[in-house]
Amino acid sequence: MQNENEMLGQLCPNLLKLIEEDIDESRYLVVVDPNIEDEADEADIIDPTEYNWMVFIPDRVEQALGEELFSRIPSKLSEMEIFEDFFDAERDLYGIQSDIDEERIREIVLTLLDRLAVEKIETEEKES
């Protein structure tokens, strides 16, 4: 089994190039947590009965991609057929309804983030 650092190098090498700090854990790029009804309260934005996963993308990813590319993440995720339902709760927090597991959701999000990083790199190369 490969370690997490190798996994990140395979799933999102371009994103890692854009981030100025060493990242060796996926939680620094995306956090996927179960949305558990027992832990929810009335103030929660994402209803656990409708969305069984919460996805949070830290500020360092927005800083790396830039605001314009970062703002595309919700629409890209909502278009994915693998997710039964999607909720854009906040700028960096999303609710997902899916039967797939936490690791697979993380891989999907990291792959998307890397595709956006490629766009940024290509744009910067054209401009220079």
Secondary structure per residue as TSV (DSSP state, phi and psi in degrees):
chain	resnum	aa	ss	phi	psi
A	1	M	-	360.0	132.9
A	2	Q	-	-77.5	152.3
A	3	N	-	-80.8	168.8
A	4	E	H	-64.4	-35.0
A	5	N	H	-62.2	-43.0
A	6	E	H	-65.4	-41.1
A	7	M	H	-60.2	-44.0
A	8	L	H	-63.6	-40.5
A	9	G	H	-61.7	-30.9
A	10	Q	H	-83.2	-40.6
A	11	L	H	-80.2	-34.6
A	12	C	-	-144.6	54.8
A	13	P	H	-63.3	-34.9
A	14	N	H	-71.1	-39.2
A	15	L	H	-62.9	-41.9
A	16	L	H	-62.5	-33.5
A	17	K	H	-64.0	-32.3
A	18	L	H	-80.8	-19.1
A	19	I	-	-92.4	129.9
A	20	E	S	-80.9	-2.0
A	21	E	S	-117.2	159.1
A	22	D	-	-74.2	126.7
A	23	I	-	-115.9	122.7
A	24	D	-	-124.2	4.1
A	25	E	S	-137.5	139.5
A	26	S	G	-63.5	-26.0
A	27	R	G	-63.4	-16.0
A	28	Y	G	-81.4	-8.7
A	29	L	T	-116.3	-34.8
A	30	V	-	-156.5	139.5
A	31	V	E	-118.7	124.3
A	32	V	E	-118.5	120.0
A	33	D	E	-129.2	146.9
A	34	P	E	-66.1	143.1
A	35	N	-	-98.2	92.9
A	36	I	-	-94.6	128.5
A	37	E	G	-59.8	-37.3
A	38	D	G	-63.0	-28.2
A	39	E	G	-93.1	-7.4
A	40	A	-	-81.5	153.2
A	41	D	-	-133.2	177.7
A	42	E	T	-61.7	-24.8
A	43	A	T	-81.2	-12.2
A	44	D	-	-64.3	139.9
A	45	I	S	-82.3	-33.8
A	46	I	S	-102.2	112.0
A	47	D	-	-69.7	118.4
A	48	P	T	-63.4	-21.6
A	49	T	T	-77.9	-16.0
A	50	E	T	-107.2	-29.5
A	51	Y	-	-132.9	117.7
A	52	N	S	-90.8	-4.8
A	53	W	E	-132.1	144.5
A	54	M	E	-114.5	136.7
A	55	V	E	-122.8	126.0
A	56	F	E	-120.8	134.1
A	57	I	-	-116.1	116.4
A	58	P	-	-64.5	160.1
A	59	D	H	-56.7	-33.0
A	60	R	H	-60.0	-29.3
A	61	V	H	-72.0	-42.1
A	62	E	H	-62.0	-42.0
A	63	Q	H	-62.5	-37.3
A	64	A	H	-72.0	-43.2
A	65	L	H	-84.2	-30.3
A	66	G	-	92.9	156.1
A	67	E	H	-61.0	-41.0
A	68	E	H	-64.7	-47.1
A	69	L	H	-69.6	-39.0
A	70	F	H	-59.8	-37.8
A	71	S	T	-68.9	-13.0
A	72	R	T	-82.1	-15.8
A	73	I	H	-55.5	-49.8
A	74	P	H	-58.8	-42.9
A	75	S	H	-68.1	-37.3
A	76	K	H	-64.7	-43.2
A	77	L	H	-67.3	-39.8
A	78	S	H	-67.4	-23.9
A	79	E	T	-78.1	-14.2
A	80	M	-	-75.3	121.6
A	81	E	T	-68.6	-19.2
A	82	I	T	-66.9	-21.9
A	83	F	S	-96.5	124.9
A	84	E	S	-68.3	-35.0
A	85	D	E	-152.5	154.2
A	86	F	E	-142.4	140.3
A	87	F	E	-134.0	122.1
A	88	D	E	-88.3	90.0
A	89	A	E	-75.5	-45.0
A	90	E	E	-145.7	175.8
A	91	R	T	-53.2	-32.8
A	92	D	T	-129.4	14.9
A	93	L	E	-133.8	128.5
A	94	Y	E	-133.3	150.3
A	95	G	E	-106.1	138.2
A	96	I	E	-131.7	137.3
A	97	Q	E	-107.9	119.1
A	98	S	-	-162.0	151.2
A	99	D	S	-89.1	-6.0
A	100	I	S	-78.6	162.0
A	101	D	-	-87.8	171.3
A	102	E	H	-56.2	-44.8
A	103	E	H	-62.9	-42.7
A	104	R	H	-67.6	-40.4
A	105	I	H	-60.9	-44.4
A	106	R	H	-58.9	-45.0
A	107	E	H	-61.2	-42.2
A	108	I	H	-63.1	-45.8
A	109	V	H	-66.3	-43.4
A	110	L	H	-62.7	-38.7
A	111	T	H	-63.6	-42.6
A	112	L	H	-62.2	-45.7
A	113	L	H	-60.9	-37.1
A	114	D	H	-68.2	-38.1
A	115	R	H	-62.0	-39.3
A	116	L	H	-66.7	-36.4
A	117	A	H	-63.3	-38.6
A	118	V	H	-60.5	-43.9
A	119	E	H	-57.6	-44.1
A	120	K	H	-64.6	-45.5
A	121	I	H	-61.6	-45.0
A	122	E	H	-63.6	-39.7
A	123	T	H	-64.2	-43.9
A	124	E	H	-64.8	-36.1
A	125	E	H	-67.4	-39.0
A	126	K	H	-66.3	-35.8
A	127	E	H	-76.7	-19.0
A	128	S	-	-97.7	360.0
